Structure formats: structure tokens, C-alpha cells
Amino acid sequence: HICPRVHIYGKDCAGATVDSFFWNNLQFEDGEPYTWKPDTFNNWKRSFTITTKLATCKQVYVMLGYSLAYQRILVIDDFQISQSTTFPPTGAPTYSPTKAKEIVP
């Protein structure tokens, strides 16, 4: 592969070390199927979950361009890690009239 991978390495974790490898997950760009162009800047995007095991690590390394051939040079223009969290739709269970014994206004 010419497309670089990202390697997430967790050290000093509860249990064993954590090794995760990620390929580009970008499917489309500008409405066209995405293809890696080795001689220009490319976009790279991947979502991943911080597992319970990775969260216990005292040191976490992010290695960019992992598995590129040594004769290649990887130029990085912008790098960002962002948090994405999901929340339950409501704080309390929704009232279900079909399960109630009496109608509650």
C-alpha cells in the first residue's frame, strides 16, 4: 500500500500493551470515489473508539505514516484529534401509555 496507516500504541496499560492500526476510511471526496494520490496532498480521515484497555494506558503514542516505504517522504499539513461523544436522547425514560395501568396527563 502507498496510503499511510496510523498506529496507536498504548504503553504501561492494565494488562498488555495496545496496538491499533488504521487505514484511511475516507470513501468519497467531492462526490467521487476517493483514491490516494502519492504525489500530492491527500485527505485522511478515520474514527476510532478509545477502548477501556487503551484508556488505562499511562503513555499513548500516535505514529503517522506507519508502513510507508522508507524512500517516501510524508509531509503533514494539518493534524487533528477530536472528541466525539454520544449521549442518550433523554435523561429519563419516556412515558409509555401502552404499558401504564392508568392514563397520566
VMD Tcl script that builds the backbone (N, CA, C; Angstrom):
set m [mol new atoms 315]
animate dup $m
set s [atomselect $m all]
$s set {name element resname resid chain x y z} {
  {N N HIS 1 A 0.832 -1.186 0.000}
  {CA C HIS 1 A 0.000 0.000 0.000}
  {C C HIS 1 A 0.878 1.252 0.000}
  {N N ILE 2 A 0.459 2.236 -0.747}
  {CA C ILE 2 A 1.135 3.522 -0.721}
  {C C ILE 2 A 0.490 4.404 0.332}
  {N N CYS 3 A -0.797 4.238 0.557}
  {CA C CYS 3 A -1.533 5.035 1.549}
  {C C CYS 3 A -0.990 4.733 2.942}
  {N N PRO 4 A -0.631 5.774 3.708}
  {CA C PRO 4 A -0.068 5.526 5.041}
  {C C PRO 4 A -1.124 5.109 6.058}
  {N N ARG 5 A -0.664 4.395 7.052}
  {CA C ARG 5 A -1.514 3.998 8.173}
  {C C ARG 5 A -1.175 4.860 9.381}
  {N N VAL 6 A -2.077 4.858 10.331}
  {CA C VAL 6 A -1.822 5.457 11.630}
  {C C VAL 6 A -1.736 4.318 12.634}
  {N N HIS 7 A -0.749 4.408 13.496}
  {CA C HIS 7 A -0.539 3.390 14.523}
  {C C HIS 7 A -0.755 4.051 15.876}
  {N N ILE 8 A -1.700 3.534 16.646}
  {CA C ILE 8 A -1.935 3.977 18.019}
  {C C ILE 8 A -1.312 2.928 18.922}
  {N N TYR 9 A -0.370 3.347 19.737}
  {CA C TYR 9 A 0.359 2.423 20.607}
  {C C TYR 9 A 0.213 2.870 22.047}
  {N N GLY 10 A -0.372 2.027 22.872}
  {CA C GLY 10 A -0.528 2.310 24.289}
  {C C GLY 10 A 0.472 1.511 25.101}
  {N N LYS 11 A 1.147 2.187 26.018}
  {CA C LYS 11 A 2.206 1.565 26.829}
  {C C LYS 11 A 1.861 1.730 28.308}
  {N N ASP 12 A 2.332 0.824 29.124}
  {CA C ASP 12 A 2.058 0.839 30.570}
  {C C ASP 12 A 0.553 0.816 30.834}
  {N N CYS 13 A -0.113 -0.152 30.219}
  {CA C CYS 13 A -1.574 -0.295 30.334}
  {C C CYS 13 A -1.901 -1.394 31.345}
  {N N ALA 14 A -3.146 -1.426 31.795}
  {CA C ALA 14 A -3.602 -2.531 32.634}
  {C C ALA 14 A -3.644 -3.774 31.749}
  {N N GLY 15 A -2.857 -4.761 32.072}
  {CA C GLY 15 A -2.773 -5.949 31.223}
  {C C GLY 15 A -1.599 -5.825 30.274}
  {N N ALA 16 A -1.862 -5.832 28.983}
  {CA C ALA 16 A -0.810 -5.781 27.975}
  {C C ALA 16 A -0.821 -4.430 27.252}
  {N N THR 17 A 0.163 -4.231 26.382}
  {CA C THR 17 A 0.192 -3.012 25.576}
  {C C THR 17 A -0.949 -3.044 24.565}
  {N N VAL 18 A -1.248 -1.888 23.991}
  {CA C VAL 18 A -2.318 -1.769 23.000}
  {C C VAL 18 A -1.688 -1.382 21.669}
  {N N ASP 19 A -1.987 -2.141 20.630}
  {CA C ASP 19 A -1.531 -1.851 19.268}
  {C C ASP 19 A -2.746 -1.796 18.356}
  {N N SER 20 A -3.005 -0.633 17.777}
  {CA C SER 20 A -4.118 -0.492 16.838}
  {C C SER 20 A -3.600 0.185 15.580}
  {N N PHE 21 A -3.985 -0.342 14.421}
  {CA C PHE 21 A -3.569 0.201 13.134}
  {C C PHE 21 A -4.798 0.612 12.346}
  {N N PHE 22 A -4.740 1.776 11.708}
  {CA C PHE 22 A -5.890 2.290 10.987}
  {C C PHE 22 A -5.505 2.746 9.589}
  {N N TRP 23 A -6.266 2.301 8.596}
  {CA C TRP 23 A -6.150 2.792 7.229}
  {C C TRP 23 A -7.094 3.964 7.048}
  {N N ASN 24 A -6.909 4.694 5.996}
  {CA C ASN 24 A -7.803 5.798 5.662}
  {C C ASN 24 A -9.214 5.256 5.461}
  {N N ASN 25 A -10.190 5.924 6.048}
  {CA C ASN 25 A -11.575 5.489 5.941}
  {C C ASN 25 A -12.400 6.456 5.086}
  {N N LEU 26 A -11.719 7.353 4.370}
  {CA C LEU 26 A -12.406 8.316 3.528}
  {C C LEU 26 A -12.897 7.602 2.273}
  {N N GLN 27 A -14.208 7.571 2.069}
  {CA C GLN 27 A -14.808 6.842 0.946}
  {C C GLN 27 A -15.005 7.722 -0.281}
  {N N PHE 28 A -15.463 8.946 -0.051}
  {CA C PHE 28 A -15.767 9.853 -1.156}
  {C C PHE 28 A -15.201 11.231 -0.858}
  {N N GLU 29 A -14.829 11.938 -1.906}
  {CA C GLU 29 A -14.382 13.317 -1.773}
  {C C GLU 29 A -14.887 14.067 -2.993}
  {N N ASP 30 A -15.589 15.171 -2.744}
  {CA C ASP 30 A -16.197 15.952 -3.830}
  {C C ASP 30 A -17.124 15.095 -4.691}
  {N N GLY 31 A -17.841 14.146 -4.068}
  {CA C GLY 31 A -18.806 13.314 -4.774}
  {C C GLY 31 A -18.205 12.176 -5.583}
  {N N GLU 32 A -16.886 12.041 -5.569}
  {CA C GLU 32 A -16.214 10.994 -6.348}
  {C C GLU 32 A -15.594 9.962 -5.398}
  {N N PRO 33 A -15.492 8.698 -5.843}
  {CA C PRO 33 A -14.791 7.713 -5.006}
  {C C PRO 33 A -13.363 8.189 -4.731}
  {N N TYR 34 A -12.943 8.049 -3.498}
  {CA C TYR 34 A -11.634 8.567 -3.085}
  {C C TYR 34 A -10.520 7.621 -3.514}
  {N N THR 35 A -9.493 8.164 -4.101}
  {CA C THR 35 A -8.287 7.395 -4.419}
  {C C THR 35 A -7.075 8.165 -3.910}
  {N N TRP 36 A -6.097 7.439 -3.387}
  {CA C TRP 36 A -4.880 8.042 -2.854}
  {C C TRP 36 A -3.982 8.459 -4.010}
  {N N LYS 37 A -3.511 9.691 -3.970}
  {CA C LYS 37 A -2.611 10.222 -4.995}
  {C C LYS 37 A -1.243 10.416 -4.352}
  {N N PRO 38 A -0.274 9.586 -4.670}
  {CA C PRO 38 A 1.004 9.598 -3.951}
  {C C PRO 38 A 1.864 10.842 -4.167}
  {N N ASP 39 A 1.599 11.661 -5.178}
  {CA C ASP 39 A 2.472 12.801 -5.466}
  {C C ASP 39 A 1.859 14.151 -5.129}
  {N N THR 40 A 0.840 14.175 -4.285}
  {CA C THR 40 A 0.207 15.429 -3.892}
  {C C THR 40 A -0.338 15.292 -2.478}
  {N N PHE 41 A -0.906 16.372 -1.933}
  {CA C PHE 41 A -1.530 16.288 -0.612}
  {C C PHE 41 A -2.830 15.497 -0.714}
  {N N ASN 42 A -3.100 14.690 0.291}
  {CA C ASN 42 A -4.308 13.876 0.352}
  {C C ASN 42 A -5.002 14.105 1.682}
  {N N ASN 43 A -6.295 13.921 1.680}
  {CA C ASN 43 A -7.045 13.945 2.933}
  {C C ASN 43 A -7.040 12.545 3.528}
  {N N TRP 44 A -7.054 12.490 4.832}
  {CA C TRP 44 A -7.046 11.209 5.542}
  {C C TRP 44 A -7.965 11.374 6.734}
  {N N LYS 45 A -8.900 10.443 6.900}
  {CA C LYS 45 A -9.853 10.549 7.997}
  {C C LYS 45 A -10.185 9.167 8.522}
  {N N ARG 46 A -10.242 9.069 9.833}
  {CA C ARG 46 A -10.609 7.801 10.443}
  {C C ARG 46 A -11.163 8.054 11.837}
  {N N SER 47 A -12.261 7.438 12.161}
  {CA C SER 47 A -12.815 7.480 13.511}
  {C C SER 47 A -12.442 6.187 14.211}
  {N N PHE 48 A -12.131 6.286 15.481}
  {CA C PHE 48 A -11.850 5.082 16.261}
  {C C PHE 48 A -12.291 5.315 17.692}
  {N N THR 49 A -12.522 4.232 18.393}
  {CA C THR 49 A -13.017 4.296 19.763}
  {C C THR 49 A -11.869 4.088 20.735}
  {N N ILE 50 A -11.819 4.921 21.759}
  {CA C ILE 50 A -10.863 4.705 22.846}
  {C C ILE 50 A -11.445 3.581 23.699}
  {N N THR 51 A -10.826 2.430 23.634}
  {CA C THR 51 A -11.320 1.277 24.386}
  {C C THR 51 A -10.987 1.428 25.871}
  {N N THR 52 A -11.636 0.631 26.675}
  {CA C THR 52 A -11.352 0.633 28.105}
  {C C THR 52 A -9.891 0.300 28.356}
  {N N LYS 53 A -9.374 -0.644 27.587}
  {CA C LYS 53 A -7.974 -1.041 27.743}
  {C C LYS 53 A -7.028 0.112 27.385}
  {N N LEU 54 A -7.291 0.809 26.274}
  {CA C LEU 54 A -6.444 1.940 25.884}
  {C C LEU 54 A -6.540 3.067 26.913}
  {N N ALA 55 A -7.698 3.251 27.499}
  {CA C ALA 55 A -7.893 4.314 28.487}
  {C C ALA 55 A -7.056 4.091 29.747}
  {N N THR 56 A -6.624 2.859 30.001}
  {CA C THR 56 A -5.799 2.577 31.184}
  {C C THR 56 A -4.321 2.842 30.941}
  {N N CYS 57 A -3.922 3.103 29.715}
  {CA C CYS 57 A -2.505 3.276 29.389}
  {C C CYS 57 A -1.975 4.590 29.958}
  {N N LYS 58 A -0.771 4.531 30.508}
  {CA C LYS 58 A -0.136 5.739 31.033}
  {C C LYS 58 A 0.534 6.541 29.938}
  {N N GLN 59 A 0.896 5.891 28.838}
  {CA C GLN 59 A 1.504 6.567 27.694}
  {C C GLN 59 A 0.819 6.078 26.419}
  {N N VAL 60 A 0.447 7.013 25.546}
  {CA C VAL 60 A -0.154 6.660 24.261}
  {C C VAL 60 A 0.580 7.427 23.172}
  {N N TYR 61 A 1.010 6.708 22.155}
  {CA C TYR 61 A 1.733 7.300 21.036}
  {C C TYR 61 A 0.883 7.204 19.780}
  {N N VAL 62 A 0.892 8.242 18.973}
  {CA C VAL 62 A 0.234 8.236 17.673}
  {C C VAL 62 A 1.345 8.349 16.637}
  {N N MET 63 A 1.497 7.307 15.826}
  {CA C MET 63 A 2.541 7.285 14.802}
  {C C MET 63 A 1.893 7.466 13.437}
  {N N LEU 64 A 2.243 8.535 12.761}
  {CA C LEU 64 A 1.665 8.867 11.461}
  {C C LEU 64 A 2.548 8.335 10.343}
  {N N GLY 65 A 1.905 7.844 9.280}
  {CA C GLY 65 A 2.663 7.354 8.137}
  {C C GLY 65 A 3.238 5.979 8.350}
  {N N TYR 66 A 2.717 5.258 9.307}
  {CA C TYR 66 A 3.213 3.922 9.619}
  {C C TYR 66 A 3.087 3.025 8.388}
  {N N SER 67 A 4.088 2.293 8.089}
  {CA C SER 67 A 4.187 1.311 6.993}
  {C C SER 67 A 4.482 1.930 5.630}
  {N N LEU 68 A 4.842 3.201 5.578}
  {CA C LEU 68 A 5.270 3.778 4.299}
  {C C LEU 68 A 6.659 3.258 3.962}
  {N N ALA 69 A 6.928 3.117 2.684}
  {CA C ALA 69 A 8.266 2.717 2.250}
  {C C ALA 69 A 9.267 3.782 2.695}
  {N N TYR 70 A 10.469 3.371 3.050}
  {CA C TYR 70 A 11.466 4.297 3.571}
  {C C TYR 70 A 11.871 5.378 2.578}
  {N N GLN 71 A 11.760 5.112 1.289}
  {CA C GLN 71 A 12.134 6.120 0.305}
  {C C GLN 71 A 11.054 7.181 0.114}
  {N N ARG 72 A 9.922 7.046 0.769}
  {CA C ARG 72 A 8.841 8.032 0.689}
  {C C ARG 72 A 8.999 9.076 1.786}
  {N N ILE 73 A 8.592 10.285 1.492}
  {CA C ILE 73 A 8.569 11.362 2.473}
  {C C ILE 73 A 7.109 11.719 2.721}
  {N N LEU 74 A 6.730 11.771 3.969}
  {CA C LEU 74 A 5.369 12.126 4.337}
  {C C LEU 74 A 5.364 13.559 4.862}
  {N N VAL 75 A 4.682 14.437 4.157}
  {CA C VAL 75 A 4.550 15.829 4.570}
  {C C VAL 75 A 3.150 16.013 5.131}
  {N N ILE 76 A 3.067 16.479 6.376}
  {CA C ILE 76 A 1.773 16.643 7.036}
  {C C ILE 76 A 1.480 18.123 7.151}
  {N N ASP 77 A 0.346 18.511 6.604}
  {CA C ASP 77 A -0.059 19.916 6.605}
  {C C ASP 77 A -0.867 20.251 7.841}
  {N N ASP 78 A -1.724 19.358 8.290}
  {CA C ASP 78 A -2.615 19.621 9.402}
  {C C ASP 78 A -2.939 18.287 10.055}
  {N N PHE 79 A -2.951 18.254 11.370}
  {CA C PHE 79 A -3.249 17.034 12.107}
  {C C PHE 79 A -4.157 17.411 13.271}
  {N N GLN 80 A -5.247 16.667 13.430}
  {CA C GLN 80 A -6.208 16.992 14.482}
  {C C GLN 80 A -6.805 15.715 15.040}
  {N N ILE 81 A -6.900 15.656 16.353}
  {CA C ILE 81 A -7.640 14.589 17.043}
  {C C ILE 81 A -8.783 15.279 17.755}
  {N N SER 82 A -9.988 14.825 17.500}
  {CA C SER 82 A -11.145 15.456 18.140}
  {C C SER 82 A -11.968 14.409 18.867}
  {N N GLN 83 A -12.721 14.874 19.835}
  {CA C GLN 83 A -13.571 14.005 20.637}
  {C C GLN 83 A -14.986 14.032 20.092}
  {N N SER 84 A -15.581 12.868 20.036}
  {CA C SER 84 A -16.975 12.753 19.631}
  {C C SER 84 A -17.667 11.880 20.672}
  {N N THR 85 A -18.689 12.400 21.291}
  {CA C THR 85 A -19.377 11.680 22.361}
  {C C THR 85 A -20.850 11.560 22.017}
  {N N THR 86 A -21.422 10.434 22.344}
  {CA C THR 86 A -22.861 10.262 22.152}
  {C C THR 86 A -23.537 10.285 23.511}
  {N N PHE 87 A -24.727 10.825 23.541}
  {CA C PHE 87 A -25.497 10.928 24.769}
  {C C PHE 87 A -26.863 10.268 24.553}
  {N N PRO 88 A -27.471 9.758 25.615}
  {CA C PRO 88 A -28.824 9.205 25.458}
  {C C PRO 88 A -29.783 10.322 25.042}
  {N N PRO 89 A -30.840 9.982 24.303}
  {CA C PRO 89 A -31.742 11.025 23.815}
  {C C PRO 89 A -32.475 11.785 24.922}
  {N N THR 90 A -32.756 11.130 26.045}
  {CA C THR 90 A -33.423 11.829 27.156}
  {C C THR 90 A -32.761 11.417 28.455}
  {N N GLY 91 A -32.917 12.261 29.458}
  {CA C GLY 91 A -32.340 11.963 30.766}
  {C C GLY 91 A -33.153 10.961 31.557}
  {N N ALA 92 A -34.452 10.867 31.275}
  {CA C ALA 92 A -35.337 9.952 31.996}
  {C C ALA 92 A -36.098 9.099 30.974}
  {N N PRO 93 A -36.532 7.934 31.373}
  {CA C PRO 93 A -37.300 7.102 30.444}
  {C C PRO 93 A -38.551 7.824 29.942}
  {N N THR 94 A -38.896 7.566 28.711}
  {CA C THR 94 A -40.083 8.175 28.112}
  {C C THR 94 A -41.322 7.417 28.573}
  {N N TYR 95 A -42.343 8.146 28.946}
  {CA C TYR 95 A -43.597 7.545 29.378}
  {C C TYR 95 A -44.203 6.737 28.232}
  {N N SER 96 A -44.642 5.521 28.526}
  {CA C SER 96 A -45.242 4.649 27.520}
  {C C SER 96 A -46.693 4.356 27.910}
  {N N PRO 97 A -47.671 4.992 27.265}
  {CA C PRO 97 A -49.077 4.800 27.658}
  {C C PRO 97 A -49.574 3.380 27.455}
  {N N THR 98 A -48.955 2.600 26.573}
  {CA C THR 98 A -49.435 1.233 26.350}
  {C C THR 98 A -49.082 0.315 27.506}
  {N N LYS 99 A -48.137 0.709 28.333}
  {CA C LYS 99 A -47.746 -0.128 29.461}
  {C C LYS 99 A -48.307 0.383 30.781}
  {N N ALA 100 A -48.937 1.544 30.774}
  {CA C ALA 100 A -49.458 2.124 32.017}
  {C C ALA 100 A -50.821 1.533 32.353}
  {N N LYS 101 A -51.123 1.418 33.633}
  {CA C LYS 101 A -52.414 0.933 34.077}
  {C C LYS 101 A -53.444 2.042 34.069}
  {N N GLU 102 A -52.998 3.268 34.154}
  {CA C GLU 102 A -53.908 4.414 34.100}
  {C C GLU 102 A -53.287 5.467 33.222}
  {N N ILE 103 A -54.108 6.313 32.680}
  {CA C ILE 103 A -53.637 7.381 31.801}
  {C C ILE 103 A -53.136 8.525 32.666}
  {N N VAL 104 A -51.914 8.928 32.388}
  {CA C VAL 104 A -51.307 10.029 33.142}
  {C C VAL 104 A -51.200 11.211 32.177}
  {N N PRO 105 A -51.721 12.393 32.586}
  {CA C PRO 105 A -51.681 13.541 31.661}
  {C C PRO 105 A -50.261 14.009 31.415}
}
mol reanalyze $m
mol bondsrecalc $m
mol representation Tube
mol addrep $m
